[in-house]
Amino acid sequence: MRITKIDLYRAAMPMKTPFKVAIGTTTISQSIFARIHTDAGHIGVGEGNIFTPVVGETADSVWAIGPAAARALVGTDPLDIEARARQMRKLFPHNTTLRSALEIALWDILGKAANLPLFAVLGGRRRPVVTDNTAGLETPAVMAERALAFKARGFVAIKVKLGTDLATDLERMRLIREAVGPGFALRVDANQGWDRTTARAALKALAAFGPELVEQPVVRADIDGLAELRRGSTIPLMADESLFDEHDALRLVAAGACDYFNIKLAKAAGIWTALKINAIGEAAHIPCMVGCMTDAGIAISAAVHLASARENIVFADLDGADMLAVDPVAGGFGYGAGGELLPATGPGLGVEIDAAYLGGLPHQAVE
């Protein structure tokens, strides 16, 4: 089998409300969609959702370099995903979002060629994946109101975005805990917003509110600081922006820097590296989360298949598509009761992109 053509589409999807975290605000979710054609008639679809403060790519940069990445793949074997992933890593080492879009499409082709859903291709079974939903940065009262609304919708866990001044962050947590009640799962994410001193004080004070974990309290490069904070914390710590690939995973393990890994396909450049990160986590007794940016249904579907197929992935933060005013992707998964997600059982990802929607997007074709 050979790749004959790759279509790239640039999507700008309005959010229901602006989504603010400590390092940036998203009002329009931007993704690149890929459709990879083969001489066997299989077409794979992929998506990379772009959040510049984390990955360093912009919609313009992804759009500019996309054709070069596509040209490198045309004529090659789409089923040899190992070779394609290594090839893209060598040629485009800092373009993880773009590579993710293309690699997800290759996995979709593999599933379609095998007539198996992706979770089965990955050697796993179809099991429920329970996602949290996220209260982005707002005033404490607004965040408490949104947290209560998520609980009313049936979600059993809420990610709480913090990482600003400590007094306001603690007021956010106080009001949210009062709103949802004791025992309800709250996961704090500071998105690198604190320095070591503030993070140390925050971890001590946050313990009173019983969070399940605290994610990325300090800047991504401060692995020593993360390890120091972990040694003094009664709350488990999760690495996110400090973790892009398997080499980062090894550094975090060696430093004793975290209790959990957060794997995101846009950071890991796809499933190939995500599997490596999870394997390292499992060997080091570090359970994993699969997270997202503000992805539409293609990337979320890929993440749901991955999480379903690997038992060391015990957390999910896959609410991106729920934040969109309209998701142009159908199938792949569904948001069930309690935030439960189940992957599709059709071949590959089991998703379709609305053809009329694609027809209205900027388009590049490489043959």
Secondary structure, 3 states (H helix, E strand, C coil): CCEEEEEEEEEEEEEEEEEEECCEEEEEEEEEEEEEEECCCCEEEEEEEECHHHHCCCHHHHHHHHHHHHHHHCCCCCCCHHHHHHHHHHHCCCCHHHHHHHHHHHHHHHHHHHCCEHHHHCCCCCCCEEECEEECCCCHHHHHHHHHHHHHCCCCEEEEECCCCHHHHHHHHHHHHHHHCCCCEEEEECCCCCCHHHHHHHHHHHHHHCCCEEECCCCCCCHHHHHHHHHHCCCCEEECCCCCCHHHHHHHHHHCCCCEEEEEHHHHCCHHHHHHHHHHHHHCCCCEEEECCCCCHHHHHHHHHHHHHCCCEEEECCCHHHHECCCCEEECCCECHHHEECCCCCCECCEEECHHHHHCCCEEEEC
